[in-house]
Amino acid sequence: MGKIKPRMLFQAVAAAVSVGLIATGCGVQTGSGGGDSDKLTVWTHAGGAPKEIALLKTVIKDYNASQNKYTVDLKSFPQEAYNGAVTAAATSKTLPCIFDVDAPNVSSWAQSGFLQPLDLPKDLVEKNLDTTKGIYKDKLYSIGYFEAALAIFAHKDALTKAGVRIPTVEKPWTAEEFNSALEKLKSTGDFKYPFDLGTGDSGTEWWTYGYSPFLQSFGGDLIDRDGFKTAEGVLNGDAAKKWAAWFRGLVEKGYVPAKSSVDAFADFSNGKTAMVWTGIWNSTGLDKVKDGVPLPPPDFGNGPKIGGGSWQWGVSATCKQADAAMDYLAFSLNPKYLSKIAGDSGNVPATEEAAEMTPGWQKGGAKRFFLDESAAFAELRPATPGYPYLTSTFAKAAQDIINGGDADKILDKAVADIDADLKSNDYYGN
């Protein structure tokens, strides 16, 4: 997203206007890098998440009461229009001082000049999980209040009946154990499918967030992270080809549906599948499955992997009150707020201190699995401004592979397309 094409810009501006982000006479601050000299505006994508909005309002209320120099104001917008609106606001120089950003976009927005490096106390930043920090070219551009996590949700009774070992974060399944588990579960005849990958979700980012960790566990990746200048050898090398054969093989062996239903977790809950690959956002539902347990992903040779990086907070490059914005962010990272948002949203607390304050997240707690798993296995998506093209290209390749396409040709074409994009964009400054 380093260079904004005219059509993309038009669409972004149209999206922004449609939700009232760019308009005249609508009460939205414009052209001031965050507003008046004594006012800081915060933008968030979480318009449809009332609990998150309630917490942000609490933080802002407390901050405003803690000092009398600045007033922070919150504006929330629908997630589906948010990224386009930020792009449009950046182009028209109307970004607020503080806004949230999805982790994979941090590098692109930093390189495009939307964000400035954060100047936060080192001891505060060090407390956060690594995957809650948006780092580009060795500089911190964003920091998050929480982390998400992926896991295999399983019917424990089914595994026990099939004679399958229950894996742990300390001792996950090997590739051989996992394949054996699928075969044993299938042979019981108790389930239509022993496993569900959740392929009914057609959204691009799910395919990358959900399935590239398996590729990385095999030893491949979306791009060579040593320089971020080619995908050759990592997305089409031997490791990637082994991943592709395994990925398609799950369908060929009848272990997973080629296309899941829209709600794969519901199918799992209703006993149609023994296990499902899903995220922490379904953990509340898992609590209602009498024998439901979260399990770590298998180790395919290079360690278990899950996707890392969720929504984080940054400061716009045009903010004229940067010191105040940094002060507000530091204030908002108080563990009592991090604890509250984790408790309300069910997401992983960003710090150990917050986890110890949150029921269920303390060591030995019912939710603790997700924090331990994230700390051990989370892999950030590539920190390159070229990520938007990487993710769309990988998602299409993964969809074509699982549907039975020629994996070697598909991966080679993906590499050629990615490398051509990198070259045409001067390697996005890398």
C-alpha positions in Angstrom: 0.0 0.0 0.0 3.1 2.3 -0.3 1.6 3.9 -3.5 -2.1 4.6 -3.5 -3.6 4.0 -6.9 -6.3 6.5 -8.1 -9.0 3.9 -8.1 -8.1 2.7 -4.6 -8.1 6.3 -3.4 -11.5 7.0 -4.9 -12.9 3.9 -3.2 -11.3 4.8 0.1 -12.7 8.4 0.0 -16.1 7.1 -1.0 -16.1 4.7 1.9 -15.0 7.5 4.3 -17.7 9.8 3.1 -20.3 7.1 3.4 -19.7 6.7 7.1 -19.2 10.4 7.8 -15.4 10.5 8.3 -14.8 13.1 5.6 -17.5 15.7 5.3 -18.2 19.3 5.9 -20.3 20.6 8.7 -20.6 17.2 10.4 -18.5 17.9 13.5 -15.4 15.9 12.4 -12.1 17.7 12.9 -10.1 18.3 9.8 -6.7 19.4 8.8 -5.3 19.9 12.3 -3.4 16.6 12.9 -5.7 15.6 15.7 -7.8 18.6 16.4 -7.4 21.8 18.5 -4.3 22.4 20.5 -6.0 21.1 23.7 -8.0 18.3 22.1 -6.9 14.8 21.1 -9.1 12.7 19.0 -9.0 8.9 19.1 -10.4 6.8 16.2 -11.3 3.1 16.6 -12.7 0.4 14.3 -14.6 -1.1 17.2 -18.0 0.5 16.5 -19.7 -2.9 16.7 -18.0 -4.0 19.9 -19.9 -2.3 22.8 -17.7 -3.8 25.6 -14.5 -2.5 23.9 -16.1 0.9 23.4 -17.2 1.0 27.0 -13.7 0.3 28.2 -12.2 3.0 25.9 -14.7 5.5 27.2 -13.6 4.6 30.8 -9.9 5.0 30.0 -10.6 8.4 28.3 -12.8 9.6 31.2 -10.1 8.6 33.7 -7.4 10.3 31.6 -9.3 13.5 31.2 -9.9 13.6 34.9 -6.2 13.0 35.6 -5.0 16.2 34.1 -6.4 19.5 32.8 -4.3 20.3 29.8 -5.8 18.0 27.2 -9.2 16.5 26.5 -9.4 13.2 24.7 -12.4 12.5 22.4 -13.5 9.1 21.0 -15.0 8.5 17.6 -15.9 4.9 16.6 -16.6 3.6 13.1 -17.7 0.3 11.5 -14.8 -2.0 10.9 -15.7 -2.8 7.3 -15.1 0.9 6.3 -12.3 1.7 8.7 -9.1 0.9 6.7 -10.3 2.7 3.6 -11.3 5.7 5.8 -7.9 5.9 7.4 -6.2 5.8 4.0 -8.5 8.6 2.8 -8.0 10.7 5.9 -4.2 10.3 5.6 -4.3 11.4 2.0 -6.4 14.5 2.9 -4.2 15.2 6.0 -7.2 14.8 8.4 -6.0 11.8 10.5 -6.7 12.1 14.2 -3.8 12.0 16.7 -4.5 8.5 17.9 -6.0 5.6 16.0 -6.0 1.8 16.0 -4.5 -0.3 13.3 -4.6 -4.0 12.5 -1.1 -5.5 13.1 -0.5 -6.6 9.5 -1.1 -3.0 8.3 1.5 -1.4 10.6 4.4 -1.6 8.2 2.4 -0.4 5.3 1.0 2.5 7.2 4.3 3.4 8.7 6.0 3.4 5.3 3.2 5.4 3.8 3.7 8.1 6.4 0.5 7.5 8.3 2.2 6.7 11.6 5.1 8.0 13.6 7.4 6.0 16.0 6.1 5.7 19.5 8.0 7.3 22.3 6.9 5.3 25.3 8.7 4.3 28.5 10.9 1.3 27.8 9.9 -0.5 31.0 6.3 -0.2 30.0 6.8 -1.5 26.5 8.9 -4.5 27.6 6.0 -5.8 29.7 3.9 -6.5 26.5 3.9 -9.7 24.6 6.1 -9.4 21.5 3.2 -9.9 19.1 1.3 -6.9 20.6 4.0 -4.6 19.4 4.1 -3.3 15.8 7.8 -2.9 14.9 8.9 -1.8 11.5 12.6 -1.2 10.7 13.5 -1.7 14.4 11.1 1.1 15.5 8.0 0.7 17.5 4.9 2.1 15.7 2.0 0.6 17.5 1.2 -1.3 20.7 -1.9 -3.4 21.7 -4.0 -4.0 24.7 -4.6 -7.7 23.9 -3.6 -10.6 21.6 -5.8 -13.1 19.8 -4.8 -16.8 19.5 -5.6 -19.8 17.3 -6.0 -23.4 18.5 -7.5 -26.8 17.8 -10.7 -27.1 19.7 -11.4 -30.8 20.3 -13.9 -33.2 21.9 -11.7 -34.7 24.6 -13.9 -37.8 25.0 -13.5 -38.5 21.3 -9.7 -38.4 21.5 -9.7 -40.6 24.6 -12.0 -43.1 23.0 -9.8 -43.3 19.9 -6.7 -43.8 22.0 -5.2 -40.4 21.1 -2.8 -38.6 23.4 -4.0 -35.2 24.6 -1.2 -32.7 23.5 0.0 -29.8 25.6 1.9 -26.5 25.0 4.9 -28.2 26.6 4.4 -31.4 24.5 2.4 -30.8 21.3 1.7 -33.5 18.7 4.3 -34.3 16.2 3.2 -34.4 12.5 3.1 -38.2 12.8 1.0 -38.1 15.9 -1.4 -35.7 14.3 -1.9 -37.7 11.2 -2.4 -40.8 13.3 -5.0 -39.0 15.4 -6.9 -38.0 12.3 -6.9 -41.6 11.0 -8.0 -43.0 14.4 -10.8 -40.5 14.7 -12.0 -41.2 11.2 -12.0 -44.9 11.8 -14.4 -44.6 14.7 -17.2 -43.5 12.3 -18.5 -41.2 15.0 -18.0 -38.0 13.0 -18.6 -36.9 9.4 -15.1 -35.4 9.5 -12.5 -35.8 12.2 -11.2 -32.2 11.6 -12.4 -28.9 10.2 -10.1 -26.2 9.0 -12.8 -23.6 8.8 -12.5 -23.0 5.0 -16.0 -21.7 4.7 -14.6 -18.2 5.7 -13.9 -16.6 2.3 -12.1 -13.5 3.8 -8.6 -13.1 2.6 -7.0 -12.5 5.9 -8.4 -15.6 7.6 -6.7 -17.7 4.9 -3.3 -16.1 5.7 -3.8 -15.8 9.5 -5.2 -19.3 9.7 -3.2 -21.4 7.4 0.2 -19.7 6.8 1.3 -20.9 10.4 1.1 -24.5 9.1 3.3 -23.5 6.2 5.7 -21.9 8.6 5.7 -25.0 10.8 6.8 -27.0 7.7 9.6 -24.5 7.2 8.2 -22.3 4.5 6.9 -18.7 4.6 5.1 -16.0 2.5 8.4 -14.2 1.8 12.1 -14.4 2.7 12.2 -12.3 5.8 15.9 -11.7 5.3 15.5 -8.4 3.3 11.8 -8.9 2.3 12.8 -8.8 -1.3 11.7 -12.2 -2.7 9.4 -15.2 -2.0 11.6 -17.5 -4.1 12.5 -20.7 -2.2 10.3 -20.0 0.8 6.8 -20.0 -0.8 7.7 -22.6 -3.5 10.6 -24.5 -2.0 10.5 -28.1 -0.8 9.0 -27.2 2.6 6.2 -25.2 1.0 5.5 -28.1 -1.4 5.3 -30.5 1.6 2.9 -28.2 3.2 0.7 -28.0 0.1 0.7 -31.8 -0.2 -0.4 -32.1 3.4 -3.0 -29.3 3.0 -4.7 -30.9 0.0 -4.1 -34.4 1.4 -6.4 -33.6 4.3 -9.3 -33.3 1.8 -8.2 -36.3 -0.2 -8.1 -38.6 2.8 -11.5 -37.4 4.0 -10.2 -35.8 7.1 -11.6 -32.3 6.4 -14.2 -30.8 4.1 -12.8 -28.9 1.1 -15.2 -26.1 2.0 -16.5 -25.9 5.5 -20.0 -24.6 6.4 -20.1 -20.9 7.2 -20.0 -21.8 11.0 -17.4 -24.5 11.4 -17.4 -24.0 15.2 -21.2 -24.7 15.3 -20.6 -28.0 13.4 -18.0 -28.9 16.0 -20.2 -27.9 18.9 -23.0 -30.1 17.4 -20.8 -33.1 17.2 -20.4 -33.2 13.4 -16.6 -32.9 13.7 -14.2 -34.1 16.4 -11.9 -31.1 16.1 -11.9 -27.6 14.5 -9.2 -25.0 13.8 -10.5 -21.8 15.1 -9.7 -18.8 17.4 -10.1 -17.5 20.9 -13.2 -15.6 19.8 -15.0 -19.0 20.0 -13.6 -19.9 23.5 -16.9 -18.8 25.2 -18.7 -21.3 23.1 -16.1 -23.9 23.8 -16.9 -23.5 27.5 -20.4 -24.7 26.8 -19.2 -27.9 25.1 -19.1 -30.5 27.9 -15.9 -32.2 26.7 -14.4 -29.3 24.8 -10.7 -28.6 25.2 -8.3 -26.2 23.4 -5.2 -27.9 22.0 -2.0 -26.5 20.4 -1.2 -27.0 16.7 1.1 -29.9 15.8 4.8 -29.5 15.1 5.5 -30.2 11.4 9.2 -29.9 11.9 9.9 -26.3 12.7 7.9 -25.9 15.8 4.2 -25.3 16.3 3.0 -22.0 14.9 -0.1 -19.8 15.3 -0.9 -16.4 13.8 0.2 -13.4 15.9 -0.8 -9.7 16.0 -4.2 -8.2 16.5 -5.5 -4.6 16.7 -3.0 -2.1 18.2 -2.7 1.7 18.8 -0.6 4.2 17.0 0.0 8.0 16.7 -0.4 9.7 13.4 2.6 11.3 11.8 0.7 14.6 11.5 -0.2 14.8 15.2 0.7 18.2 16.5 0.3 17.1 20.1 2.5 14.0 19.9 3.8 14.3 23.5 0.2 14.3 24.8 -0.7 11.4 22.6 2.2 9.4 24.0 1.2 10.3 27.5 -2.4 9.1 26.8 -1.2 5.8 25.4 1.2 5.2 28.3 -1.8 5.9 30.7 -4.0 3.5 28.8 -1.5 0.7 29.2 -2.2 0.5 32.9 -2.7 -3.2 33.8 -6.2 -2.5 35.3 -7.4 -1.5 31.8 -5.6 -4.3 30.1 -7.2 -6.7 32.6 -10.6 -5.3 32.0 -10.5 -5.5 28.3 -9.2 -9.1 28.4 -11.9 -10.1 30.8 -14.7 -8.5 28.9 -13.6 -9.5 25.4 -12.1 -12.9 26.1 -8.8 -12.0 24.4 -5.3 -12.7 25.7 -4.1 -10.1 28.1 -1.1 -8.1 26.7 1.0 -8.5 29.8 1.6 -11.0 32.6 0.7 -8.4 35.1 -2.7 -7.9 33.6 -3.2 -11.7 33.3 -2.6 -12.1 37.0 -5.4 -9.6 37.7 -7.9 -11.2 35.4 -10.1 -14.2 36.5 -9.2 -17.3 34.6 -6.0 -15.9 33.2 -3.7 -16.5 36.2 -1.3 -19.4 36.0 -3.3 -22.5 36.2 -6.5 -20.7 35.2 -9.1 -21.9 32.8 -8.0 -19.4 30.1 -4.3 -19.6 30.7 -3.7 -22.0 27.8 -4.2 -19.2 25.3 -1.6 -16.9 26.8 1.0 -19.7 27.2 0.3 -20.9 23.7 0.6 -17.4 22.2 3.8 -16.6 24.1 5.3 -19.9 22.9 4.1 -20.2 19.3 2.7 -16.9 17.9 4.3 -15.9 14.6 3.8 -12.3 13.3 2.8 -11.9 9.7 5.7 -10.5 7.6 6.5 -6.9 8.7 6.7 -5.4 5.2 4.7 -2.7 3.5 4.1 -5.2 0.8 2.0 -7.4 3.1 -1.4 -6.5 1.5 -0.3 -8.1 -1.8 1.4 -11.0 0.0 -1.8 -11.9 1.9 -4.1 -11.7 -1.1 -1.7 -13.8 -3.2 -1.2 -16.4 -0.6 -5.0 -16.7 0.1 -5.7 -17.4 -3.5 -3.0 -19.9 -3.7 -4.2 -21.7 -0.6 -7.7 -21.8 -1.9 -6.6 -23.2 -5.3 -4.4 -25.8 -3.6 -7.1 -27.2 -1.3 -9.5 -27.3 -4.2 -7.2 -29.7 -6.0 -5.1 -27.4 -8.3 -1.5 -28.3 -9.3 0.4 -27.1 -6.2 3.8 -26.7 -7.8 2.4 -24.4 -10.6 0.2 -22.5 -8.1 3.1 -21.8 -5.8 5.5 -20.9 -8.6 2.9 -18.4 -10.0 2.4 -17.0 -6.5 6.1 -16.4 -6.2 6.4 -14.9 -9.6 3.5 -12.5 -8.9 4.9 -11.5 -5.5 8.4 -10.9 -6.8 7.0 -8.8 -9.7 5.0 -6.7 -7.2 8.0 -6.3 -5.0 10.2 -5.1 -7.9 7.6 -2.8 -9.3 7.2 -1.1 -5.9 11.0 -0.8 -5.4 10.8 -3.5 -2.7 8.7 -1.2 -0.6 11.7 0.6 0.8 13.4 -2.6 2.1 
